[in-house]
Amino acid sequence: MEVPLVRSLLLLPLLAACIRVPDEEKPDTAVDTDTATGDTAPVPDADGDGVLATDGDCDDADATVYPGAPEVCDGLDNNCDEVVDEGLGSVYYRDADRDGFGDVAGGVDACAVPDGYVTDATDCNDRVSGVNPDAAEACNDVDDDCDGTVDDGVSTTWYTDLDGDGHGDPDAPVTACEEPEGVAANADDCDDADPAVSPDAVELCDGVDEDCDGAVDDAAADADAWYADADGDGFGAGAATYACEPALGEVLDATDCDDGATGINPGAVETCDDVDEDCDGAVDDGAGASVAWYVDGDGDGYGDPARVSYGCDAPVGSVSDGGDCDDADLGINPSVEEVWYDGTDSDCDGADDDDADGDGDVPLDLGGTDCDDTDPTRYGGVDCRPVVACTHPSTAALELNDPAATSDLVFDADCVAWMSSLISGTDYVYGYDASTGDTTVLTGTGTHNIGSLALDPVTGDIVVSYSNVGYLGYQSGSTLPVFTSGGLATGTNWTSSYLNQSASSIAMDDGGCIWVPNWASSGTLDCVSTSGGARTVATFAEYVESVALDADGGVYASAGATVYAVDTVAGVATAIYTFPDAVLDMVLDYQGDLYVETNGGELRLLEDGAAVDALFATLGGEGKLAIAPDGYLVRVRMDPVSASSYEEWALGD
């Protein structure tokens, strides 16, 4: 703090008169030497204090002022050190309100107390005499006692009560001398926005802590009574516990009369066992109504379902099984082995006695269409061919709507014919629907020839084998992009070099395997997935020319003149028949009959289960075979390559 130096005007006249330097302490009188003559003359000492002005006397008119003089509080620099009254005065503070306490900002330095000044500097408001450290604090928004706090000890703290429930928000205190509007004296409201929440509220089962005790839904007024369900049958027993939610194993019902037995509760059915299952207080009441007894007239242990009575105890001559369909015949009841085709339902199962395999079709010799009444998967149509509503395109329609140089032919389940093109530059697959006359065109990749095609039995999409490059393509919209490539092993059986330079036959099963001959190398049969992965399943001594599937998905392959059945799990190929000439193509019909085209110009038939084959037809040129769903064997003849023709045979004729 900077304190202005005020020289006291209240100097005592005695100070100047009384202070005098003793003669023995004064310095000798100085002399002045004339440098020209060498004469000397005394230098005047005007105040006679013994110190000349030339020797540092800062006031040669005052004998109390000279270097070394004692400093006194007189407003003078007695010792000529250029500081007046140093270390002798005191600091005093203005007391404008005359309350005995001064303002720290109004301090002065003086040798005596000036009028209106005091030595205290603790007044925090020197304009009001009632404000000072000795004043009593009053509730007036003023710090009366100058302790730095307004209204301390005289004001009251309330708490905001926004929801008006009489309980305040602890986070919103309000300090005032008088109680303001919208406050409460307490601070125990845990939600000041909801008048239904306060320490006085009633706790309810709603996920809210209404009574502000820190727990949700505890001791709720609307809590349910819950009972232990020890046997887990949905009915409880014992003392109730009250809660909004049940503990594990508790239920609302308390009517179980035996909570240790699951089958005993008010929801159980009373049975004849001397036990009160339904907890109604009565044993076996009404139980007899649920126990049926059937008269067993023939004594075979099975009763007549039309002659029934009810009760806990069996009447004489009655049994509990009412499955006898002829209670007058001891040899007819559910335990008897059925004798088929005798006009009698011996085992009482209600099945058609003329339909041994239960497929809904009776044998051919009984007027039905079932060619094998021991196999429920073979029935219907001509020679067990499934009955379909579609009709395949005629040979004339195929010739009008096929691509140039057809290389292969398949039919889908709707009798739509799909035909691939062999000539480079026309690498397409055409689909022709005889029912609508519509033609669909799928575009291949680049200008690669298509040597063979197959149908995905799950999606109905087309799979193709590209010639000369060892590629496989899979339908994507209206295109047939390549999705994988393999080895390109060539054969020699076909006159057309194009067919020797590709897989001349491929097939796809419902498990996702595309069966491709000679994929890894000559003489292999590989399963190729649409993701591009491949595995060799079987290996043959000769080049594999053809692959086909039977109606159950069984895989067959031909190598040379021999046809093999392939165990795709064990990876074993078993020869089933050798034909007179090399097999070019083959198909199996719905009966499992095998049709093969040989390079000897013959179409030969090996019927399912037959020991020898037979000539089915004499052929011209070379071709591919396909089975139409409506019961036709169709052949596309690729001779010449650029002008295909078609022929067909009705199966079962």
Secondary structure, 3 states (H helix, E strand, C coil): CCCCECCCCCCCHHHHHHCCCCHHHCCCCCEEECCCCCCEEECCCCCCCCCCHHHCCCCCCCCCCCCCCCCCCCCCCCCCCCCCCCCCCEEEEECCCCCCCCCHHHEEEECCCCCCEECCCCCCCCCCCCCCCCCCCCCCCCCCCCCCCCCCCCCEEEEECCCCCCCCCCCCEEEECCCCCCEECCCCCCCCCCCCCCCCCCCCCCCCCCCCCCCCCCCCCCCEEEEECCCCCCCCEEEEEEECCCCCCEECCCCCCCCCCCCCCCCCCCCCCCCCCCCCCCCCCCHHHHCEEEECCCCCCCCCCCCEEECCCCCCCEECCCCCCCCCCCCCCCCCCCCCCCCCCCCCCCCCCCCCCCCCCCEHHHCCCECCCCCCCCCCCHHHCCCCCCCCCCHHHHHHHCCCCEEEEEECCCCCEEEEECCCCCCEEEEEECCCCEEEEEECCCCCCEEEEEECCCCCCEEEEECCCCEEEECECCECCEEEECCCCCCCCCCCHHHHCCCCCCEECCCCCEEEECCCCCCEEEEECCCCCEEEEEECCCCEEEEEECCCCCEEEEECCEEEEEECCCCEEEEEEECCCCEEEEEECCCCCEEEEECCCEEEEECCCCCCCEEEEECCCCEEEEEECCCEEEEEECCCCCCCEEEEEECCC
